[in-house]
Amino acid sequence: MSLLDELIPLGSRKDLSWLLVESERMQRFSIKGSLSELGFINVVEVSDYTSALERLSEQKFFYVLFDAAPKVGTPILFLQELLQKDPRLICIPSCYNPQADAVFDLIIAGARGFLCKPITGESVEEALTLATRTDQIPPIIKNATSRNEALAAMLMLALNKVSTSLREAKTNTGDLGNVKTHLEGLRTASVLAKTFAEGGTDLFIHDLADFLVLQSSASERALKKFLSDKSNS
């Protein structure tokens, strides 16, 4: 059984609707065929961003797979409009030869991964699996003032999930499922930090330390305020 089978049982896939936004007819045909082979048959096709937003106003979708090539519009603005209309959408951008900076910006804006073209059945399944298991980007990452701050927040959130799951596993002997899941998330966050860190590893470690100091100071202020409010009540 694949991870996708665990996440989305085959029998339930026909009920999950897709909006496929792709300017090239042959690409639409290829992607739709790959989705059909995976059991996703409820797919609406459009060729541009304007038509996609119109369809989204008329119909609910679970997934949006869209062409992120700059020639078809401004991908990040389109993604933001999609999520404004429905924050629960699972959005997957796709293009040929993606630039690392562009991919990172889309992920920070709310994309759940990326699909590189030319596509294969295997790459579609991998992108879908990652998108389905990835959480929405939390505000502390979205509101970061720099790339390294966003990566630091991502790394610390992943580490906190591992720590929490380890504590919970101690009270539930043998239940290591969440620990394994969150360790994989920490590995992913580490790879992202290594891949996208601005200024290299040394600068990222410096910015990570600054982020931790700021978070520690914020926590200390919050604790002092809580204790003060409690003593005055």
N, C-alpha and C positions, 0 to 999 in steps of 0.2 A: 504493500500500500504506500502510495506517495504521500508527501506532506500535504499536497493540495487535496488529496482524497480525505485526509483527516480534517482539513479546514472546511472544505465544502463537499459533502457527500454527492456522488454523481447524480442521484435522483433529484436533488434540490436545485441543480444548476439551471435547468430549463426555465425556472421561475425568476432568475436573476437577469434583469434587463441591462443591456449595454448600449451606450451611445458611442459610435465609432466615427471619429472626425478625421477624415483623411482626404487630401486633395487628389491623390493619384488613384484612378479606378482600379488598376491591377493590385495596388497595395490593399485597397479595401477588400478585394476578392480574396487575396492571400490571408489577410488577418482574420476575416470572417470565417474562412475555411478552417484555420487553426483553432479558432474558438469553438466552432461546431464540433471538431474532433474531440475537444475537451468536454463536450456536453452543453455548451452555452449556445442556444439556438435563438434566443430573444435578442436580436441585434438590430439596432436602427442605424443606418448609414447616412452621413451628410458629408459634404465636401469642403465646408468652410466654417469658420468660427461663428459668423452671424447666424447661419442656419442652425448651428448647434445650440446656441442660446435660445433661439426661437422654439426649438423642439423641447428644450429643457423646461420652458415655461408651460408647455402643453402636457408633458408626461414625466413621470418619475423614473429615474434611472438609479442603478446601483453602482455601475462602473462607467467611467468615461475614459476611452483610450483616444488620445488626440495627437495629431501631427504637430511636433514642436519646432519645425523648421521656420526660421525667421521670415522666409519668403511668403508664408501664408498668413502672417500677422505678427502680433506681439504675444508669444506664448505665455509669459508670466502674467500679463494683464488678463488674458483669457482665462487662465487658471484661477486668478483671483475672482473674476466674475462668476465662474462656475461655483466656487465655494461660497460666494456671497448668496447665490441662489439656493444652494443646498450644501451646508457644511458637512453633511454625512457622506457625500460622494467620495468614492475611491477613484482618484484620477491618476492616470498613467500616461505621461508624455512619451513620445517616440520620434526619433529622427536618425538620419545617417550621420556618422562621424561626429557625435556630440562633443561639445567642448566641456571640459570639467567644470569650469566656472558656471556655465549655463545650467548644467545638471544640478549643481549644488544649489543655485538660486531657486530653481524650481522645487527642489525638495524642501527647502526652508519655507517656501511659499505655500506648501501643503501637498505637493505631489507625493505619491506613495511608491517611489522607485522610478525606474526608467526602462524603456524597451528600445534596444538598439536595432536599427535596420542595417542590412536586410534581415528580416525575421525568419525564424524557423519554428516549428511546432514546439521544440524544446525551450527556446528562448521565451516564447509566449507563456508557456507554463511556468517558467522560473520567475518571470516578471509578475505574473498574476499571483503566484504563491507569496512573493515578497510583499506585494501591495496589500494582500488580504491580511497578512499577519502583522503588518506595520501599523503602529498606533498613529493617531493624528498628532501633528506637531504641536507641542504644548506652548503656551504663551511665552514662557521664559526663553524659548529658542526663537520663536517668531519675532520677539521684541528685542533681540540682541542687537547691539550697536555695531558689531563687527563680525566677520566670519569666524575668527578664532573664539570670540565669546560664545557664538552659537554652538561651535564644536565642543567647547568646554562644558556648556550646559548639557549638551547631548550626552557627553561622556559621563558626567556626574549623575544624570538621571538614570542612565543604564547601570551604573555602579550601585546606585541606591536600590534599584530593583533587585539586583543580585543579593545585596545585603539583606533586604526585607524577606526575600524568598528563602534564604538560608536560615534566618531566625524562625520563619514559619515551619520549615522542614524539621527543625529540632523538636517542635511540639507535635509533629505528625510523622512519626518514624517511617522511613521508607519512601515518603512522597517527595521525590526529587524532580518531578516533571517540570515544575515552575523554575527550579534552579537551573536546569539544563536550558530551558527556553531563554531565561534572562542572561545566562552566560553567553549564549549565542548572540543576543542583543548587544552585550558588552563588546564582544569581538567585532561585531559590525560597526559599532560606534568608534572603536579603536581604528579600524581600517579607514573609516570616513575621515577621522581626524588626521591620520597619516597621509591620506590622499589629498585632502583639500586644505590642509593648514596653510595659512597665509604667512609667508616669510620663513617657512621651514620649521623643523622640529624644535630648534632652540627657542625661536620666538613664540611658538605655540605653548611650550612649557612655561615660559615667562607669563604669557597671557592667561594660562590656566591657573597659575599661582595667584595672579591678580583677581581672577574670577572667584576663587575660593575664599580669598580674604574679604571680598565684597559680600559674598553670601554669608560668611561667618559674622560679619558686622551687622548685616541686616537681621540675622537670626537673634543676635544679642539684643538689638534694639527692640525687636518684637517681644522677646522674653521680658525685658524690663518694663515695657508698656503693659504687658499682661499682668505682671506682678503688681504694678502700680494701680491699675484699674481694679484688681481684686482687693487690694488693701483699702481702696477708697469706697468700695461698694458695701 
